[in-house]
Amino acid sequence: MFFVSLAVNAIAQTTADDVISVARKYIGTPYRAAGRTPKGFDCSGFTRYVYSHFGFDLSGSAPGQWHHGRSVNRGDLQRGDLVFFGGRRHSRSIGHVGIVTEVYPDKGTFDFIHSSSTGVRISASTEAYYKNRYVGARRLLGNEPATEKNSSSATSDYSSGPVESGTVDVYSPSKQKQQPSKINKPPVLSATERQRHEDIARDNAIRDSINAMFSRSNEYRTQELTPTAEASEFEDEE
């Protein structure tokens, strides 16, 4: 439980700036098939290594990492999100992964850092090789702004942790037992009580996410790509 608490705290406090700062340190590191260390990375080995600094235990393959976090629409991309590309032109099968470093909403484009066949570098989504291969994105960090559906009082920032954990419903009057109309009113909570409820819900949600992440990581370790399979993703690079 002590180590789980440490992991919860590390993940909850991680920001996109933290992730990108670590990732940039390895620009120029050579590409190596099945590489998982600064001596050489393949694409998923790089993203896994970067996120491991913050308590995340990602799968060792790009398709496996697709199952971490929550799905993100391209128009909602944020720095730190994982972005996935097909391994062949127009292919929807995942063959490559990187980390978003900048987003340009007015243009609908983004930059990302990744380990390509030429090593760790920052590329633009407009580059010919990646433009037609974009598959989707996943969010690991809990930095998504609150929406009308998931307001700040529901701690939506924490429901989008390292794995899909659903929305945390701290208090929902509609789910209370229906009473006669004369007394069908939700209790009024003080600011201190609301904060306590939110803190408990947040901690439980993150802890559940951590436990689910560890469970999924063990599952996807058995499904990792072989060096030959992942190295082949760049055979048709232009």
C-alpha positions as a printed Julia matrix, in Angstrom:
238×3 Matrix{Float64}:
   0.0     0.0     0.0
   2.89    2.36    0.73
   4.35    1.92   -2.74
   0.92    2.27   -4.35
   0.48    5.57   -2.51
   3.84    6.8    -3.82
   2.84    5.86   -7.36
  -0.53    7.59   -6.96
   1.15   10.79   -5.8
   3.75   10.72   -8.57
   1.16   10.23  -11.31
  -1.3    12.76   -9.9
   1.39   15.46   -9.79
   2.88   14.78  -13.23
   2.46   17.56  -15.8
   3.02   17.68  -19.55
   5.99   19.97  -18.97
   7.57   17.3   -16.76
   7.13   14.59  -19.4
   8.35   16.7   -22.32
  11.34   17.97  -20.36
  12.52   14.4   -19.77
  11.79   13.36  -23.36
  13.83   16.23  -24.82
  16.93   15.08  -22.93
  17.16   12.1   -25.27
  16.96   13.92  -28.62
  19.62   12.39  -30.84
  19.6     9.0   -29.11
  19.94    6.37  -31.86
  17.15    4.05  -32.96
  17.54    0.44  -31.87
  15.06   -2.36  -32.55
  13.47   -3.42  -29.26
  15.59   -0.73  -27.54
  14.41    0.23  -24.07
  17.36    2.25  -22.71
  19.27    5.46  -23.54
  21.72    3.31  -25.5
  19.0     3.07  -28.14
  15.19    3.19  -28.32
  12.49    1.91  -30.59
   9.33    4.03  -30.62
   7.44    2.31  -27.8
  10.61    1.76  -25.78
  11.15    5.53  -25.8
   7.64    6.48  -24.67
   7.69    3.74  -22.05
  11.06    4.9   -20.71
   9.99    8.56  -20.52
   6.74    7.84  -18.71
   8.42    5.38  -16.35
  10.09    8.39  -14.69
   6.68    9.34  -13.33
   5.38    5.99  -12.09
   3.69    4.78  -15.29
   4.33    1.19  -16.38
   3.4     1.13  -20.05
   3.33   -1.84  -22.39
   6.48   -2.46  -24.4
   4.76   -2.23  -27.8
   2.93    0.53  -29.64
  -0.31   -1.52  -30.0
  -0.11   -2.38  -26.29
   0.25    1.28  -25.3
  -2.95    2.03  -27.2
  -4.78    0.31  -24.34
  -3.45    2.71  -21.7
  -5.16    5.96  -20.77
  -8.28    7.32  -22.4
  -9.09    8.08  -26.03
  -8.67   11.69  -27.18
 -10.12   13.33  -30.29
  -7.58   14.97  -32.54
  -9.18   18.36  -31.99
  -8.72   17.97  -28.22
  -5.04   17.01  -28.24
  -2.86   18.31  -25.41
   0.87   18.32  -24.79
   1.94   15.01  -23.25
  -0.67   12.9   -25.06
   0.46    9.74  -26.82
  -0.16    9.83  -30.59
  -0.3     6.7   -32.74
   0.38    6.07  -36.42
  -0.13    3.19  -38.82
   2.86    1.09  -39.73
   2.09    1.24  -43.46
   0.65    3.98  -45.64
  -3.1     4.36  -44.98
  -2.93    1.44  -42.54
  -5.11    1.58  -39.44
  -3.02   -0.99  -37.61
  -0.83    0.72  -35.02
   2.88    0.65  -35.8
   4.32    3.81  -34.25
   3.87    6.04  -31.17
   5.17    9.4   -29.96
   4.49   12.13  -27.37
   2.85   15.46  -28.29
   5.15   18.42  -27.57
   3.13   21.29  -29.1
  -0.42   21.74  -30.36
  -1.58   24.32  -32.93
  -5.4    24.39  -32.61
  -5.89   27.05  -35.29
  -4.14   24.81  -37.83
  -5.3    21.43  -36.49
  -1.69   20.23  -36.34
   0.81   19.22  -33.7
   4.47   18.39  -33.09
   5.58   15.21  -31.37
   8.78   13.66  -30.05
   9.51   10.06  -30.92
  12.18    7.54  -31.78
  12.21    7.22  -35.56
  14.56    5.29  -37.82
  16.98    8.22  -37.5
  16.78    8.35  -33.69
  14.9    10.46  -31.17
  13.68   13.69  -32.75
  10.74   16.09  -32.92
   8.52   15.82  -36.0
   5.46   17.67  -37.28
   2.14   16.0   -37.98
   2.22   17.69  -41.39
   5.25   15.71  -42.54
   4.38   13.53  -45.52
   5.27   10.26  -43.82
   2.98   10.85  -40.81
   0.19   12.99  -42.3
  -1.72   10.04  -43.75
  -0.81    7.54  -41.05
  -2.38    9.17  -37.99
  -4.59    6.69  -36.13
  -5.5     8.35  -32.83
  -4.35    9.5   -29.39
  -4.51    8.47  -25.74
  -4.2    10.62  -22.62
  -2.31    9.39  -19.57
  -2.12   12.62  -17.59
  -5.0    13.99  -15.55
  -4.84   17.47  -17.04
  -8.03   17.57  -19.09
 -10.1    20.71  -18.38
 -13.44   20.21  -16.68
 -16.51   20.09  -18.94
 -20.16   20.73  -18.26
 -20.7    17.01  -17.76
 -17.64   16.54  -15.59
 -17.37   19.7   -13.53
 -14.55   20.46  -11.12
 -16.69   19.28   -8.24
 -16.63   15.81   -9.8
 -12.82   15.81   -9.94
 -12.82   15.05  -13.68
  -9.1    15.89  -13.81
  -8.4    12.71  -11.92
 -10.79   10.37  -13.71
  -8.53   10.49  -16.8
  -5.55    8.83  -15.1
  -3.16    6.21  -16.46
  -5.94    3.85  -17.47
  -9.62    4.26  -18.19
 -11.38    4.48  -14.87
 -14.63    6.25  -15.73
 -16.03    9.47  -14.35
 -15.91    9.96  -10.61
 -19.39   10.82   -9.39
 -18.85   12.51   -6.03
 -22.4    13.64   -5.55
 -25.39   13.26   -7.83
 -28.81   14.24   -6.45
 -30.52   12.35   -9.28
 -29.11    9.08   -7.93
 -30.45    9.58   -4.41
 -33.45    7.55   -3.24
 -36.57    9.32   -4.39
 -38.63   10.82   -1.58
 -41.98   12.62   -1.61
 -41.76   15.94   -3.4
 -41.97   17.95   -0.2
 -38.66   16.59    1.07
 -36.98   15.63   -2.2
 -34.02   17.98   -1.76
 -30.34   17.07   -1.65
 -28.53   17.76    1.61
 -26.54   20.97    1.75
 -22.87   20.23    2.36
 -20.45   22.71    3.83
 -17.37   23.67    1.85
 -15.24   21.51    4.17
 -17.5    18.47    3.72
 -17.55   18.86   -0.08
 -13.76   19.09   -0.16
 -13.45   15.97    1.99
 -15.8    14.04   -0.33
 -13.87   15.21   -3.37
 -10.51   14.29   -1.83
 -11.72   10.79   -0.97
 -13.22   10.23   -4.44
 -10.07   11.52   -6.12
  -7.76    9.28   -4.11
  -9.95    6.22   -4.69
 -10.16    6.89   -8.44
  -6.41    7.29   -8.82
  -5.69    4.23   -6.69
  -8.09    2.15   -8.8
  -6.38    3.46  -11.93
  -2.96    2.46  -10.6
  -4.12   -1.05   -9.76
  -5.76   -1.44  -13.16
  -2.65   -0.13  -14.9
  -0.42   -2.67  -13.16
  -2.85   -5.45  -14.1
  -2.97   -4.38  -17.76
   0.78   -3.98  -17.94
   1.27   -7.61  -16.95
  -1.26   -8.64  -19.58
   0.32   -6.69  -22.42
   3.86   -7.75  -21.62
   2.93  -11.09  -23.12
   1.76   -9.37  -26.31
   4.82   -7.24  -27.07
   6.03   -7.03  -30.64
   9.14   -8.9   -31.62
  12.16   -6.77  -32.63
  11.63   -7.69  -36.26
   7.97   -6.61  -36.23
   8.55   -3.23  -34.64
  11.68   -2.49  -36.64
   9.72   -3.04  -39.85
   7.5    -0.02  -39.19
  10.0     2.24  -40.95
  10.87    0.08  -43.95
   8.75    2.27  -46.25
   9.69    5.62  -44.73
  10.2     8.34  -47.3
